[in-house]
């Protein structure tokens, strides 16, 4: 199952940032990050900002976390 945040998925791949990297950056379990990436649980604004900073991307939060259907 692919994550619904296409731009986030692309940025993670480009920057070689794994789900484990995100779980460490957010101080969350791998499973919590997995659920958030698959849209089962919403990211908090603070988490979104932390991910954007970890990725070092120029995309806005809206662009990075835009859900694809």
SEMI-144893 format. One record per residue: x, y, z of N, C-alpha, C in turn. Coordinates in Angstrom, 3 decimals, m for minus. Each point is the difference from the previous one (the first is absolute). Layout:
# SEMI-144893
+----------+----------+----------+----------+----------+----------+----------+----------+----------+
|   n_east |  n_north |     n_up |  ca_east | ca_north |    ca_up |   c_east |  c_north |     c_up |
+----------+----------+----------+----------+----------+----------+----------+----------+----------+
|        X |        Y |        Z |        X |        Y |        Z |        X |        Y |        Z |
...
+----------+----------+----------+----------+----------+----------+----------+----------+----------+
END
This chain:
# SEMI-144893
+----------+----------+----------+----------+----------+----------+----------+----------+----------+
|   n_east |  n_north |     n_up |  ca_east | ca_north |    ca_up |   c_east |  c_north |     c_up |
+----------+----------+----------+----------+----------+----------+----------+----------+----------+
|    0.845 |   m1.185 |    0.000 |   m0.845 |    1.185 |    0.000 |    0.891 |    1.249 |    0.000 |
|   m0.263 |    0.872 |   m0.938 |    0.785 |    1.224 |   m0.107 |   m0.592 |    1.074 |    0.913 |
|    0.879 |    0.860 |    0.503 |   m0.486 |    1.046 |    0.892 |   m0.748 |    1.058 |   m0.812 |
|   m1.031 |    0.627 |    0.584 |   m0.809 |    0.963 |   m0.741 |    0.678 |    1.360 |   m0.199 |
|    1.142 |    0.209 |    0.630 |    0.713 |    1.275 |   m0.121 |    1.118 |   m0.164 |   m1.037 |
|   m0.364 |    0.117 |   m1.277 |    0.950 |   m0.255 |   m1.081 |    1.246 |    0.863 |    0.103 |
|   m0.157 |    1.293 |    0.227 |    1.157 |    0.896 |    0.067 |    0.914 |   m0.348 |    1.170 |
|   m0.580 |   m0.368 |    1.114 |    0.792 |   m0.420 |    1.163 |    0.782 |   m1.267 |   m0.334 |
|   m0.660 |   m0.941 |   m0.640 |    0.653 |   m1.249 |   m0.390 |    1.177 |    0.276 |   m0.946 |
|   m0.198 |    0.881 |   m0.970 |    1.061 |    0.357 |   m0.953 |    1.167 |    0.661 |    0.726 |
|   m0.299 |    0.935 |    0.884 |    1.061 |    0.704 |    0.742 |    0.772 |   m0.956 |    0.907 |
|   m0.693 |   m0.915 |    0.644 |    0.674 |   m0.972 |    0.852 |    0.953 |   m0.864 |   m0.829 |
|   m0.439 |   m0.392 |   m1.182 |    0.844 |   m0.813 |   m0.877 |    1.204 |    0.804 |   m0.484 |
|   m0.241 |    1.227 |   m0.457 |    1.101 |    0.851 |   m0.494 |    1.042 |    0.258 |    1.073 |
|   m0.453 |    0.240 |    1.216 |    0.901 |    0.348 |    1.103 |    0.490 |   m1.219 |    0.770 |
|   m0.456 |   m1.187 |   m0.435 |    0.381 |   m1.257 |    0.658 |   m0.336 |    0.004 |    1.500 |
|   m1.210 |    0.468 |    0.295 |   m0.499 |    0.032 |    1.377 |   m0.989 |   m1.151 |    0.162 |
|    0.295 |   m0.890 |    0.921 |   m0.847 |   m1.174 |    0.223 |   m1.096 |    0.298 |    1.028 |
|   m0.900 |   m0.941 |    0.122 |   m1.045 |    0.112 |    1.025 |    0.618 |   m0.067 |    1.391 |
|    1.051 |   m0.781 |    0.128 |    0.711 |   m0.035 |    1.285 |    0.605 |    1.358 |    0.318 |
|    0.558 |    0.676 |   m1.019 |    0.538 |    1.346 |    0.199 |   m1.093 |    0.947 |    0.491 |
|   m1.177 |   m0.103 |   m0.621 |   m1.112 |    0.862 |    0.416 |   m0.446 |   m0.333 |    1.419 |
|   m0.073 |   m1.266 |    0.323 |   m0.443 |   m0.358 |    1.356 |    0.965 |    0.545 |    1.048 |
|    1.295 |   m0.017 |   m0.295 |    0.984 |    0.577 |    0.922 |   m0.136 |    1.517 |    0.075 |
|   m0.168 |    0.644 |   m1.155 |   m0.119 |    1.466 |   m0.036 |   m1.254 |    0.478 |    0.741 |
|   m1.059 |   m0.795 |   m0.061 |   m1.268 |    0.378 |    0.628 |   m0.157 |   m0.570 |    1.406 |
|    0.947 |   m0.855 |    0.396 |   m0.075 |   m0.669 |    1.297 |   m1.300 |   m0.806 |    0.127 |
|   m0.303 |   m0.729 |   m1.082 |   m1.186 |   m0.850 |   m0.046 |    0.426 |   m1.413 |   m0.358 |
|   m0.868 |   m0.950 |    0.268 |    0.285 |   m1.376 |   m0.402 |   m0.099 |   m0.118 |   m1.517 |
|    0.660 |   m1.020 |   m0.523 |   m0.067 |   m0.270 |   m1.437 |   m1.457 |   m0.206 |   m0.413 |
|   m0.759 |   m0.736 |    0.814 |   m1.396 |   m0.289 |   m0.321 |   m0.839 |    1.277 |   m0.053 |
|    0.234 |    0.938 |    0.914 |   m0.735 |    1.269 |   m0.025 |    0.295 |    0.769 |   m1.282 |
|    1.277 |    0.036 |   m0.389 |    0.379 |    0.686 |   m1.239 |   m0.642 |   m0.705 |   m1.191 |
|   m0.004 |   m1.305 |    0.005 |   m0.630 |   m0.776 |   m1.074 |   m1.477 |    0.383 |   m0.136 |
|   m0.714 |    0.045 |    1.108 |   m1.425 |    0.349 |   m0.028 |   m0.207 |    1.435 |   m0.498 |
|    0.863 |    0.902 |    0.388 |   m0.110 |    1.392 |   m0.447 |    0.297 |    0.112 |   m1.496 |
|    1.018 |   m0.709 |   m0.460 |    0.347 |    0.047 |   m1.423 |   m1.103 |   m0.582 |   m0.876 |
|   m0.754 |   m0.933 |    0.541 |   m1.088 |   m0.614 |   m0.768 |   m1.346 |    0.684 |    0.237 |
|    0.016 |    1.117 |    0.724 |   m1.207 |    0.791 |    0.182 |   m0.979 |   m0.542 |    1.018 |
|    0.409 |   m1.001 |    0.761 |   m0.902 |   m0.544 |    1.021 |   m0.081 |    0.907 |    1.219 |
|    1.096 |    0.718 |    0.260 |    0.075 |    0.976 |    1.086 |    0.547 |    1.284 |   m0.605 |
|   m0.562 |    1.132 |    0.378 |    0.444 |    1.288 |   m0.536 |    1.332 |    0.430 |    0.619 |
|    0.842 |    0.635 |   m0.818 |    1.202 |    0.636 |    0.505 |   m0.393 |    1.284 |    0.727 |
|    0.684 |    0.310 |    1.091 |   m0.194 |    1.302 |    0.632 |    0.806 |    1.030 |   m0.790 |
|   m0.328 |    1.241 |    0.172 |    0.749 |    1.064 |   m0.687 |    1.474 |   m0.049 |    0.412 |
|    0.255 |   m0.221 |    1.278 |    1.370 |   m0.077 |    0.504 |    0.766 |   m1.132 |   m0.684 |
|   m0.650 |   m1.145 |   m0.186 |    0.630 |   m1.129 |   m0.678 |    0.281 |    0.328 |   m1.463 |
|   m0.940 |    0.684 |   m0.639 |    0.182 |    0.369 |   m1.405 |    1.206 |    0.931 |   m0.161 |
|    0.126 |    0.949 |    0.893 |    1.134 |    0.930 |   m0.044 |    1.307 |   m0.755 |    0.235 |
|    0.006 |   m0.912 |    0.961 |    1.207 |   m0.783 |    0.294 |    0.410 |   m0.849 |   m1.205 |
|   m0.965 |   m0.586 |   m0.691 |    0.294 |   m0.795 |   m1.196 |    0.562 |    0.880 |   m1.099 |
|   m0.616 |    1.148 |   m0.216 |    0.479 |    0.945 |   m1.021 |    1.443 |    0.405 |    0.295 |
|    0.295 |    0.296 |    1.250 |    1.366 |    0.374 |    0.388 |    0.970 |   m1.165 |   m0.174 |
|   m0.429 |   m1.208 |    0.371 |    0.867 |   m1.183 |   m0.142 |    0.327 |   m0.264 |   m1.465 |
|   m0.985 |    0.227 |   m0.879 |    0.202 |   m0.231 |   m1.424 |    0.783 |    1.128 |   m0.664 |
|   m0.032 |    1.190 |    0.600 |    0.686 |    1.139 |   m0.599 |   m0.568 |    0.353 |   m1.359 |
|   m1.304 |   m0.090 |   m0.135 |   m0.666 |    0.250 |   m1.273 |   m0.490 |    1.441 |   m0.105 |
|   m0.098 |    0.475 |   m1.230 |   m0.545 |    1.333 |   m0.254 |   m1.510 |   m0.030 |   m0.193 |
|   m0.587 |   m1.186 |   m0.022 |   m1.452 |   m0.107 |   m0.144 |   m0.688 |    0.592 |    1.230 |
|   m1.169 |    0.586 |   m0.225 |   m0.792 |    0.491 |    1.120 |   m0.621 |   m1.196 |    0.722 |
|   m0.511 |    0.217 |    1.198 |   m0.684 |   m1.077 |    0.716 |   m1.201 |   m0.500 |   m0.790 |
|   m0.743 |    0.927 |   m0.623 |   m1.155 |   m0.405 |   m0.799 |    0.414 |   m0.886 |   m1.165 |
|    1.101 |    0.346 |   m0.647 |    0.481 |   m0.809 |   m1.126 |    0.510 |   m1.355 |    0.486 |
|    0.767 |    0.011 |    1.063 |    0.607 |   m1.211 |    0.509 |   m1.034 |   m1.008 |    0.496 |
|   m1.071 |    0.492 |    0.621 |   m1.000 |   m0.876 |    0.609 |   m1.314 |   m0.030 |   m0.775 |
|    0.057 |    0.343 |   m1.280 |   m1.191 |   m0.095 |   m0.850 |   m0.307 |   m1.463 |   m0.221 |
|   m1.242 |   m0.385 |    0.266 |   m0.411 |   m1.395 |   m0.163 |   m0.390 |   m0.251 |   m1.461 |
|    0.506 |   m1.123 |   m0.500 |   m0.358 |   m0.446 |   m1.344 |   m1.115 |   m1.025 |    0.123 |
|   m0.919 |    0.034 |   m0.936 |   m1.111 |   m0.977 |    0.026 |    0.392 |   m1.285 |   m0.674 |
+----------+----------+----------+----------+----------+----------+----------+----------+----------+
END
